[in-house]
């Protein structure tokens, strides 16, 4: 399904229990709602699930950028408003976690809980060059050139060797991402600088990180946890960046136990 949100058409899916509380999933850069299939399957018996494709990704519109994290948060707010959702639990991974932090600060009171997985609240200045290089590669060589190095960051070597079907599914998502959408979000991501403001977030929060995540490593998760009052931190062994796919049972257990407490 699609909804007009903040000047674009946003693709979304609704799954699960009619009477359940809303649980929103927000995906990583260069992915789509399909990244969350194991979680949709695990939680649709208890929650009303909203999964959506971020601006520039999947079946949502991909207008020329640059984008900002505030723009992406406004897209989500417009989607929630269009669907009549006043309050929801939120789970975002990587870029999705950055959108979640931005949203929670701009629209306090909407999120019942906030789950931030494999993400960061700030990047060091030297990271700007890395993101600029990814933009250059996407614009000059296309998304195919980014697929293999991205997969090597997102999954451990052991997982890549033993779970080729999952890795191939994510490779297809990366390659299918519109260049304009990828580049637009690559302008937004490195500008995140919210660490000092995390104390303003009042809803219960869970921080999850793969112990072997090289992109947003455990040190970044620990920094979020240290600045987010009352938050819980869970490190998942034998997982890199897409911890929800590499260790879905551990991820779902951490998420489920947290949501059950709140």
TARAUR-V513374 format. One record per pair of residues at least 6 apart in sequence whose C-alpha atoms are under 7 Angstrom apart, sorted by the first residue. I is the first residue (numbers start at 1). GAP is how many residues later the second one is. Records with the same first field share a line. If there is no record, write none. Layout:
I: GAP ; GAP
This chain:
1: 10 ; 11 ; 12
2: 7 ; 8 ; 9 ; 10
3: 6 ; 7 ; 8 ; 76
4: 6
5: 70 ; 73 ; 74
6: 68 ; 69 ; 72
8: 53
9: 51 ; 52
10: 43 ; 45 ; 50 ; 51
11: 41 ; 42 ; 48 ; 49
12: 38 ; 39 ; 40 ; 41
13: 37 ; 38 ; 39
14: 35 ; 36 ; 37
15: 29 ; 33 ; 34 ; 35
16: 28 ; 29 ; 31 ; 32 ; 33
17: 27 ; 28 ; 29 ; 30 ; 31
18: 30
20: 26 ; 27 ; 28
21: 26 ; 27 ; 67
22: 25 ; 26 ; 27 ; 66 ; 67
23: 24 ; 25 ; 26 ; 27 ; 65 ; 66 ; 67
24: 25 ; 26 ; 27 ; 64 ; 65 ; 66 ; 67
25: 25 ; 26 ; 65 ; 66 ; 67
26: 25 ; 26 ; 65 ; 66 ; 67 ; 70
27: 6 ; 8 ; 65 ; 66 ; 68 ; 69
28: 65 ; 66 ; 67 ; 68
29: 66
30: 27 ; 143 ; 144 ; 147 ; 152
31: 26 ; 142 ; 143
32: 21 ; 25 ; 26 ; 141
33: 18 ; 19 ; 20
38: 210
39: 213
53: 6 ; 7
54: 6
55: 6 ; 7 ; 17 ; 126
56: 6 ; 7 ; 122 ; 124 ; 125 ; 126
57: 120 ; 121 ; 124
58: 119
62: 116 ; 118 ; 119
63: 117 ; 118
64: 116 ; 120
65: 115 ; 119
66: 118 ; 119 ; 121
67: 117 ; 118 ; 120 ; 121
68: 120
69: 30 ; 33 ; 119
70: 32
72: 27
73: 26 ; 29 ; 30
86: 24
87: 23 ; 24 ; 25
88: 22 ; 23 ; 24
89: 22 ; 23 ; 24 ; 25
90: 21 ; 23 ; 24 ; 25
91: 23 ; 24 ; 25
92: 8 ; 23 ; 24 ; 25
93: 23 ; 24 ; 25 ; 26
94: 23 ; 24 ; 25
95: 24 ; 94
97: 19 ; 20 ; 22
98: 21 ; 22 ; 23
104: 7 ; 97
105: 95 ; 96
111: 92
112: 91
113: 90 ; 91 ; 92
114: 89 ; 90 ; 91 ; 92
115: 90 ; 91 ; 92
116: 90 ; 91 ; 92
117: 90 ; 91 ; 92
118: 90 ; 91 ; 92 ; 98 ; 123
119: 97 ; 102
120: 96 ; 100 ; 101
121: 71 ; 72 ; 73 ; 74 ; 103
122: 70 ; 71 ; 72 ; 73
123: 67 ; 69
127: 63
128: 62
131: 55
135: 48 ; 51
138: 41
139: 40
142: 37
143: 31 ; 32 ; 36
144: 31
147: 24 ; 27 ; 28
153: 61 ; 62 ; 88
154: 86 ; 87 ; 88
155: 84 ; 85 ; 86 ; 87 ; 91
156: 83 ; 84
159: 87
160: 7
195: 29 ; 32
198: 29 ; 30
199: 28 ; 29 ; 30
204: 26 ; 27
205: 26 ; 27
206: 25 ; 26 ; 27
207: 14 ; 18 ; 25 ; 26 ; 27
208: 25 ; 26 ; 27
209: 9 ; 12 ; 25 ; 26 ; 27 ; 34
210: 25 ; 26 ; 27 ; 29 ; 30 ; 31 ; 33
211: 7 ; 24 ; 25 ; 26 ; 27 ; 28 ; 29
212: 26 ; 27 ; 28
213: 26 ; 27 ; 28
214: 26
215: 26
225: 6 ; 7 ; 8
236: 14
239: 7 ; 8
243: 8
244: 7
